Amino acid sequence: MNELDLVDRLRKMAGGRARGVIRGIGDDCAVFRPKAGEDLLLKTDQLIEGIHFPKSMSADAVGERALARALSDIAAAGGDPRCCLVALAVPRDKTDDWVLGLFRGLLRLGKRTGTVVAGGDLAQDDKVHCSVMVVGAVKRGRALTRAGARPGDQLYVSGRLGKSWEQSIQPRLKLGRQLSGKATACIDLSDGLALDLHRLCKESRVAAQVESVPVVRGASIERALHGGEDYELLFTLPSSAKHPSGTTRIGEIRRGRAGEVWFKGEKLPPRGYDHFA
C-alpha cells in the first residue's frame, strides 16, 4: 500500500467530520471552528518505541496509548477534546496491517472520547515514533492550570499510584470537567508524584505536605512516588470544598519555598521520569 492509498484508507476509517472540524484528512491543513465563549487547549505528546512503550506492545495498544497520553493533559486542564492530528513514523519492517492496527486503537479511543482525527503526517524512521496533537476546549477563563494552589488547599489524587507502563491509560476527562471552576490547580501524573507535585508547587509558589499515598496492589511506595506512568489527576481544592467521589486526599498545600514537598517528616526530592536527567 502506498502513502496515497494509506491516507485514503485512514480517511474512511476516521469517518465523518464533527466536533468543529470543517475540513480534515485530505487537505494541507485541518480547519477547526471553535464555539463562541471557549478557550482552546493545545497539547502535543510523543510516543517513542523503547522509551514510552515496549517493542512487544500490540499495534492497537500503541495507538490507543499515543492518544491517551495527550488526552490526559486535556483532562488536567478541565477540557473537552475535539480533534487531533497524528504524525506517525514507522520502520520498513512494519506491515500495512500493523499501521492500520495502530490507527484502529487510536480511533477506538477517539470515538469513546469524542476526539476526531483531523489529519497528520506519515513517514519512515528506524523505529516507531508517534506524535499526537490534540485540540480541546474549555469555557472561557475556566481552564485548570498548575499555578492556582494556595496555602490551606487540600491535595487529592484521582486513583492509586505505581502502575506499570504496560497498563492501559484511562484519561480522567470526566473528572477534569467536574473540577473546572472548582479546583485551584491540577496536573496529570505522568512523571511521578514527587516530580509532578514539585512542578505544581513551583508554578503556584507554594510548598506541600504529603501525608499518605494510595498505592496499587503489588507496587512499592518508591514506584508510586517516583515511577511515573500513572496518568491520574493530582489537584487541589479549597478546604471548604467537597471532593469528587472516588478521589483520595493525600495532603495539604502550605507556605514555604516554592516547589518544596515534604513526606513523613522528610523533604521529598523532585525525582521521577526525566528525559534529560
Buried (B, 14 or more C-beta within 10 A) or exposed (E): EEEEEBBBBBBEBBEEBEBBBEBBBEEEEBEBEEEEEBBBBEBEBBBBBEEBBEEEBEBBBBBBBBBBBBBBBBBBBBBBBBBBBBBBBBEEEBEEEBBBBBBBBBBBBBEEBEBBBBBBEBEEEEEBBBBBBBBBBBBEEBBBBBEBBBEBBBBBBBBBBBBEBEEEBBBBBEBBBBBBEBBBBBBBBBBBBBBBBBBBBBBBBBBBBBEEBBBBEEBEEEBBBBBBBBBBBBBBBEEEBEBBEEBBBBBBBBEBEEBBBBBEEEEBEBBBBEEEE
